[in-house]
Amino acid sequence: MKISMLTEGQATRTVVDLVRACSRFDVAVAWAGSNPVVEAMLAANLKLGKMVIGTHMYQTDPEVLRAFMPNKGARCMPPDGRLFHPKVYIFETTDGLSAVVGSHNLTGGAFGGKNIEVSVLIEGKADSEVFTSLVSFIKSSWSSAEEIDEDEFLFAYEAQYRLNKAKRGTLERFNRLKKPRVGAKTSPLLLTWAKFIEGVRNDEHHNLDGRLAILEQAGALFSQYSSFAAMPVFERKAIAGTYGTVEPQFEDLEWAWFGTMAGQGDFKNLVIESPELLSEALDQIPVEGEVSKEHFDAFAIAFNSAFEGKSHIGGVPTASRLLAMKRPDFFVGVTGANREGICAAFGSAPSTLSLDNYWSRIVTSMQNSPWWCATRPRTALAGRVWDNRAALLDSIYYDPSSKK
């Protein structure tokens, strides 16, 4: 008996060669996706003996199941019950049997170079104990599996596969979240929904009703007008927080509560005289639904472009103020009164926060926090808080004494 190790492209070449050279092949794998090995197997379809493909965690591409469906030797293991997790390939050759056993699933990641994988190639006589056991395992698994049927299985599986596709992408990203800095308030990453709403209600400087009225009025403006530029100047100044200290304010609300930008001259002038430039940035952020990093990056590029030729760039305070007014469920305005508290709680130095890292340091951390991920409450007030939860983080970390 001969045993050798297979890694990376070596495994792909070996399995493809065995599929082409063998008289029969049998397979039991946890997951399958498009890759060169699948293509070789489909081309050698008449050699397929028994195949079992698992579907747990909705990792298997339904199109691969559909491609193998005409062959009655191909079956699937439904995504319930015990996790089906083997990776076994057996080939009948002129010299006996060859088996590939190890970590290689029948996926593009395993046989496409994306993953780090290792398997062993076992070659020997068909009556060897190890081959007898492997053949028996595949037969037993095949007996427990079910036929790949378009109506009975694939319709239901494909619908749930699509639903879980976005979640799989999220799980592939590891965010290096930071512990709070020494002396910081509790990290938002440790706040439960109950603790979060308690902190919001115990705002020492502003009241919750007033905060919610501002955010909900801002939401109404973005729903009423097609864009920021389409709003009357009085309403634009409310969204931007650029009212003067003695100037009457839209709907008599305290728009400066989420950061006053009256001293930001270039920004203030853009709001009044060239709103189209800021509007182009805000147009990159959808009014409803998910907000992605791609949306934010497009906003940042357009926002920075609005300040070309100006004496001062916009920066985090003005940008995050606009973002929090349009999507208070995703963004918190980081201003002079809360910058130190929020940055310290998220484990970053306040002086290093920029628009380039705002998403990774603030938004990503929020989206990994229990309070942000909580299900929307049924009670009216708690539901309103949930709808505006990101912007309301200001209530917990607001400290006017920290302004510089």
C-alpha positions as CSV (number, residue, x, y, z in Angstrom):
1,M,0.0,0.0,0.0
2,K,1.3,3.4,-0.9
3,I,0.4,6.6,1.0
4,S,1.3,10.2,-0.1
5,M,0.2,13.7,0.9
6,L,-1.7,16.0,-1.3
7,T,-1.9,19.8,-0.9
8,E,-3.1,22.8,-2.9
9,G,-3.0,22.4,-6.7
10,Q,-1.4,18.9,-6.4
11,A,-4.7,17.6,-5.0
12,T,-6.7,19.1,-7.8
13,R,-4.5,17.6,-10.5
14,T,-4.4,14.2,-8.8
15,V,-8.2,13.9,-8.3
16,V,-8.9,15.2,-11.9
17,D,-6.4,12.6,-13.3
18,L,-8.0,9.8,-11.2
19,V,-11.5,10.7,-12.4
20,R,-10.3,10.5,-16.0
21,A,-8.3,7.3,-15.6
22,C,-10.6,5.3,-13.3
23,S,-13.4,2.9,-14.3
24,R,-15.6,4.1,-11.4
25,F,-15.6,6.7,-8.6
26,D,-17.5,7.1,-5.4
27,V,-17.8,10.2,-3.3
28,A,-18.9,11.3,0.1
29,V,-18.4,15.0,0.9
30,A,-19.8,17.6,3.2
31,W,-20.1,20.4,0.6
32,A,-19.8,21.0,-3.1
33,G,-19.3,24.0,-5.4
34,S,-18.1,24.7,-8.9
35,N,-14.5,23.7,-9.5
36,P,-12.3,21.7,-11.9
37,V,-12.9,18.4,-10.1
38,V,-16.7,18.8,-10.4
39,E,-16.2,19.6,-14.1
40,A,-14.2,16.4,-14.6
41,M,-16.8,14.4,-12.7
42,L,-19.6,15.7,-14.8
43,A,-17.7,14.9,-17.9
44,A,-17.1,11.4,-16.6
45,N,-20.7,11.1,-15.5
46,L,-21.1,7.4,-16.6
47,K,-18.3,6.4,-14.2
48,L,-20.1,7.7,-11.1
49,G,-21.1,5.0,-8.7
50,K,-22.4,6.4,-5.5
51,M,-22.1,10.1,-4.5
52,V,-23.4,11.7,-1.3
53,I,-23.2,15.5,-1.0
54,G,-24.0,17.2,2.3
55,T,-25.9,20.5,2.5
56,H,-25.6,21.5,6.2
57,M,-25.1,25.2,6.9
58,Y,-26.2,25.8,3.2
59,Q,-22.6,25.7,2.0
60,T,-23.3,23.5,-1.1
61,D,-24.2,25.3,-4.3
62,P,-27.6,24.2,-5.5
63,E,-26.4,24.5,-9.1
64,V,-23.9,21.7,-8.5
65,L,-26.7,19.5,-7.0
66,R,-28.8,20.3,-10.1
67,A,-26.0,19.3,-12.4
68,F,-25.6,15.9,-10.8
69,M,-29.3,15.3,-10.4
70,P,-29.9,13.3,-13.6
71,N,-27.4,10.7,-12.3
72,K,-29.4,8.4,-10.0
73,G,-26.1,7.5,-8.2
74,A,-25.9,11.1,-6.8
75,R,-27.8,11.8,-3.6
76,C,-27.7,14.5,-1.0
77,M,-27.8,14.7,2.8
78,P,-30.4,17.3,3.9
79,P,-29.3,20.1,6.2
80,D,-30.8,18.8,9.4
81,G,-29.9,16.1,11.9
82,R,-26.2,15.3,12.6
83,L,-23.7,17.3,10.6
84,F,-22.5,15.3,7.5
85,H,-18.8,16.2,7.3
86,P,-16.7,13.6,5.5
87,K,-14.3,14.1,2.5
88,V,-13.8,10.7,0.9
89,Y,-13.1,10.0,-2.8
90,I,-12.6,6.4,-4.0
91,F,-11.5,5.4,-7.5
92,E,-11.4,1.9,-9.2
93,T,-8.2,1.6,-11.3
94,T,-6.5,-1.2,-13.2
95,D,-4.2,-1.6,-10.2
96,G,-6.8,-1.8,-7.5
97,L,-8.3,1.2,-5.6
98,S,-7.1,4.7,-4.9
99,A,-8.7,6.9,-2.2
100,V,-8.3,10.5,-1.4
101,V,-9.2,11.2,2.3
102,G,-8.6,14.4,4.3
103,S,-9.8,18.0,4.3
104,H,-10.7,18.6,0.7
105,N,-14.4,19.2,0.2
106,L,-15.8,19.2,-3.3
107,T,-15.7,23.0,-3.4
108,G,-14.0,25.8,-5.2
109,G,-12.2,26.8,-2.1
110,A,-10.7,23.3,-1.6
111,F,-10.0,22.6,-5.3
112,G,-9.5,26.1,-6.4
113,G,-6.5,27.3,-4.4
114,K,-8.4,29.5,-1.9
115,N,-8.2,27.2,1.1
116,I,-5.2,25.7,2.8
117,E,-6.0,22.0,2.6
118,V,-4.2,18.6,3.1
119,S,-5.4,15.1,2.2
120,V,-3.8,11.8,1.8
121,L,-3.8,9.6,-1.3
122,I,-4.0,5.9,-0.5
123,E,-3.2,3.3,-3.3
124,G,-3.5,-0.4,-2.9
125,K,-5.5,-3.6,-3.3
126,A,-9.3,-3.5,-3.2
127,D,-9.5,-6.1,-0.4
128,S,-7.3,-4.0,2.0
129,E,-9.1,-3.3,5.2
130,V,-9.0,0.5,4.8
131,F,-10.6,0.3,1.4
132,T,-13.3,-2.1,2.7
133,S,-14.1,0.3,5.5
134,L,-14.2,3.4,3.2
135,V,-16.4,1.6,0.6
136,S,-18.7,0.5,3.4
137,F,-18.9,4.1,4.8
138,I,-20.0,5.5,1.4
139,K,-22.6,2.7,0.9
140,S,-24.0,3.4,4.4
141,S,-24.1,7.1,3.8
142,W,-25.7,6.7,0.4
143,S,-28.5,4.5,2.0
144,S,-29.2,7.3,4.5
145,A,-29.2,10.1,1.9
146,E,-32.1,11.2,-0.4
147,E,-32.5,11.6,-4.1
148,I,-31.8,15.1,-5.5
149,D,-35.3,16.1,-6.5
150,E,-36.2,19.5,-8.0
151,D,-39.6,19.7,-6.3
152,E,-39.2,17.9,-3.1
153,F,-35.7,19.1,-2.1
154,L,-34.0,21.6,-4.4
155,F,-36.8,24.2,-4.3
156,A,-36.7,24.5,-0.5
157,Y,-32.9,24.2,-0.3
158,E,-32.2,26.9,-2.9
159,A,-34.5,29.4,-1.3
160,Q,-32.8,29.0,2.1
161,Y,-29.3,28.9,0.4
162,R,-30.0,32.4,-1.1
163,L,-31.3,33.7,2.3
164,N,-28.1,32.5,4.0
165,K,-25.6,33.7,1.3
166,A,-25.1,37.1,2.9
167,K,-24.5,35.6,6.3
168,R,-21.8,33.4,4.9
169,G,-20.0,36.4,3.5
170,T,-20.1,38.1,7.0
171,L,-18.7,35.0,8.7
172,E,-15.7,35.0,6.3
173,R,-14.6,38.4,7.6
174,F,-12.7,38.6,10.9
175,N,-12.9,42.1,12.4
176,R,-10.1,42.9,14.8
177,L,-12.3,44.7,17.4
178,K,-10.4,46.4,20.2
179,K,-10.8,46.4,23.9
180,P,-11.7,49.8,25.5
181,R,-8.8,52.1,26.4
182,V,-7.9,52.5,30.1
183,G,-10.4,54.8,31.8
184,A,-13.0,54.4,29.2
185,K,-16.7,53.8,29.9
186,T,-18.0,50.3,29.2
187,S,-17.3,49.1,25.7
188,P,-20.3,49.1,23.4
189,L,-19.3,45.6,22.5
190,L,-20.3,44.6,26.0
191,L,-23.6,46.4,26.2
192,T,-26.8,44.3,26.1
193,W,-30.0,45.9,24.8
194,A,-31.2,46.4,28.3
195,K,-28.0,48.2,29.4
196,F,-28.0,50.3,26.2
197,I,-31.6,51.5,26.5
198,E,-30.9,52.2,30.2
199,G,-27.9,54.4,29.3
200,V,-29.9,56.2,26.6
201,R,-32.7,57.0,29.0
202,N,-30.3,58.2,31.7
203,D,-28.9,61.0,29.4
204,E,-27.5,63.6,31.8
205,H,-27.4,66.4,29.3
206,H,-30.4,66.0,26.9
207,N,-33.7,64.3,27.0
208,L,-34.7,61.2,25.0
209,D,-37.9,62.6,23.7
210,G,-36.1,65.6,22.2
211,R,-33.4,63.5,20.7
212,L,-35.9,61.2,19.1
213,A,-37.9,64.1,17.8
214,I,-34.8,65.5,16.0
215,L,-33.8,62.1,14.4
216,E,-37.4,61.3,13.3
217,Q,-37.8,64.8,11.9
218,A,-34.6,64.3,10.0
219,G,-35.9,61.0,8.7
220,A,-39.1,62.7,7.5
221,L,-37.1,65.3,5.6
222,F,-35.1,62.7,3.8
223,S,-38.3,60.8,2.9
224,Q,-40.1,64.0,1.8
225,Y,-37.4,65.4,-0.5
226,S,-35.6,63.6,-3.2
227,S,-32.2,64.7,-2.0
228,F,-30.4,66.9,0.5
229,A,-29.9,69.5,-2.3
230,A,-33.7,69.5,-2.9
231,M,-34.5,70.6,0.7
232,P,-35.0,74.3,1.4
233,V,-32.0,76.0,2.9
234,F,-33.7,76.2,6.3
235,E,-34.1,72.4,6.4
236,R,-30.6,71.8,5.1
237,K,-29.2,73.8,8.0
238,A,-31.2,71.7,10.4
239,I,-29.8,68.4,8.9
240,A,-26.2,69.9,8.9
241,G,-26.5,71.4,12.4
242,T,-25.3,74.8,11.1
243,Y,-27.8,77.1,12.8
244,G,-26.3,80.1,14.6
245,T,-26.8,80.3,18.4
246,V,-29.7,82.9,18.2
247,E,-31.1,81.7,14.9
248,P,-34.6,80.2,14.9
249,Q,-34.5,76.4,14.2
250,F,-36.7,74.2,12.1
251,E,-39.7,72.9,14.0
252,D,-38.2,74.6,17.1
253,L,-36.0,71.6,17.7
254,E,-32.5,71.7,19.2
255,W,-30.6,70.5,16.1
256,A,-27.3,71.2,17.8
257,W,-27.8,68.2,20.2
258,F,-26.1,65.8,17.7
259,G,-23.2,68.2,17.1
260,T,-23.2,71.9,16.2
261,M,-21.4,72.7,13.0
262,A,-22.0,76.4,13.1
263,G,-18.2,77.1,13.3
264,Q,-17.3,74.9,10.3
265,G,-17.1,77.7,7.8
266,D,-16.5,75.9,4.6
267,F,-19.0,73.2,5.5
268,K,-21.5,75.9,6.4
269,N,-21.0,77.6,3.0
270,L,-21.5,74.3,1.1
271,V,-24.8,73.7,2.9
272,I,-26.1,77.1,1.9
273,E,-24.4,77.8,-1.5
274,S,-23.4,74.5,-3.0
275,P,-25.6,71.8,-1.5
276,E,-25.3,69.6,-4.6
277,L,-21.8,68.6,-3.6
278,L,-22.8,67.3,-0.2
279,S,-26.0,65.9,-1.7
280,E,-24.0,63.8,-4.1
281,A,-22.2,62.2,-1.1
282,L,-25.4,61.6,0.8
283,D,-27.0,60.1,-2.3
284,Q,-24.6,57.2,-1.9
285,I,-26.3,56.2,1.3
286,P,-29.7,54.4,0.8
287,V,-32.7,55.8,2.8
288,E,-33.8,52.2,3.7
289,G,-32.3,48.7,3.9
290,E,-28.7,47.7,4.5
291,V,-25.9,50.2,4.4
292,S,-22.6,48.5,3.2
293,K,-19.0,49.5,3.4
294,E,-19.2,50.1,-0.4
295,H,-22.0,52.6,0.2
296,F,-19.9,54.4,2.8
297,D,-16.7,54.4,0.7
298,A,-18.6,56.0,-2.1
299,F,-20.0,58.6,0.3
300,A,-16.5,59.3,1.7
301,I,-15.0,59.9,-1.8
302,A,-17.8,62.2,-2.8
303,F,-17.8,64.0,0.5
304,N,-14.0,64.7,0.4
305,S,-14.4,65.9,-3.2
306,A,-16.9,68.5,-2.1
307,F,-14.0,70.2,-0.2
308,E,-11.5,70.4,-3.0
309,G,-10.0,73.9,-3.1
310,K,-11.4,74.7,0.3
311,S,-9.3,75.9,3.3
312,H,-10.6,73.2,5.5
313,I,-11.6,69.6,4.8
314,G,-14.9,68.3,6.1
315,G,-13.6,65.6,8.4
316,V,-15.3,63.1,10.7
317,P,-17.6,65.6,12.7
318,T,-19.4,67.1,9.7
319,A,-19.5,63.8,7.7
320,S,-20.8,61.7,10.6
321,R,-23.3,64.4,11.5
322,L,-24.8,64.1,8.0
323,L,-24.7,60.3,8.1
324,A,-26.4,60.1,11.5
325,M,-29.2,62.4,10.4
326,K,-29.9,60.3,7.3
327,R,-29.3,56.8,8.8
328,P,-29.4,57.0,12.6
329,D,-29.6,53.2,12.7
330,F,-26.1,52.8,11.2
331,F,-24.1,55.9,12.1
332,V,-23.3,58.0,15.2
333,G,-22.1,61.6,14.9
334,V,-18.6,61.8,16.4
335,T,-18.1,65.4,17.6
336,G,-16.0,67.3,20.1
337,A,-18.3,66.4,23.0
338,N,-18.3,62.6,22.5
339,R,-15.2,61.9,20.4
340,E,-13.0,61.1,23.4
341,G,-15.6,58.9,25.0
342,I,-16.6,57.0,21.9
343,C,-13.1,56.5,20.6
344,A,-11.8,55.3,24.0
345,A,-14.8,52.9,24.4
346,F,-14.0,51.5,20.9
347,G,-10.3,51.2,21.8
348,S,-8.9,53.9,19.5
349,A,-7.0,57.1,20.2
350,P,-9.4,60.1,19.5
351,S,-6.6,61.9,17.5
352,T,-6.3,59.1,15.0
353,L,-9.9,58.8,14.0
354,S,-10.5,59.8,10.4
355,L,-13.1,59.4,7.7
356,D,-10.9,56.7,6.2
357,N,-11.1,54.5,9.3
358,Y,-14.5,55.6,10.7
359,W,-16.2,52.5,9.2
360,S,-13.7,50.0,10.6
361,R,-13.3,51.6,14.0
362,I,-16.9,52.7,14.7
363,V,-19.5,51.2,12.4
364,T,-18.0,47.7,12.4
365,S,-17.6,47.6,16.1
366,M,-21.2,48.8,16.6
367,Q,-22.5,46.1,14.2
368,N,-20.8,43.5,16.4
369,S,-22.4,44.8,19.6
370,P,-25.3,43.0,21.3
371,W,-27.4,46.1,21.6
372,W,-27.1,46.9,17.9
373,C,-27.9,43.3,16.8
374,A,-30.9,43.0,19.2
375,T,-34.3,42.3,17.7
376,R,-36.5,45.4,17.4
377,P,-38.7,45.6,20.5
378,R,-42.5,45.6,20.2
379,T,-43.1,48.5,22.7
380,A,-43.5,51.9,21.0
381,L,-40.7,53.8,22.7
382,A,-38.2,51.0,22.7
383,G,-38.9,50.5,19.0
384,R,-38.2,54.1,18.3
385,V,-35.0,53.9,20.2
386,W,-34.0,50.8,18.2
387,D,-34.7,52.6,14.9
388,N,-32.3,55.3,15.9
389,R,-29.9,53.3,18.0
390,A,-26.6,54.1,16.4
391,A,-27.0,57.9,16.6
392,L,-28.3,57.6,20.2
393,L,-25.0,56.1,21.3
394,D,-24.1,59.8,21.7
395,S,-26.4,59.9,24.7
396,I,-24.1,57.5,26.6
397,Y,-20.7,59.0,25.7
398,Y,-21.6,62.7,25.4
399,D,-19.5,64.8,27.8
400,P,-19.3,68.6,27.1
401,S,-16.3,68.9,29.4
402,S,-14.2,66.9,27.0
403,K,-14.6,69.5,24.2
404,K,-11.3,70.9,23.0
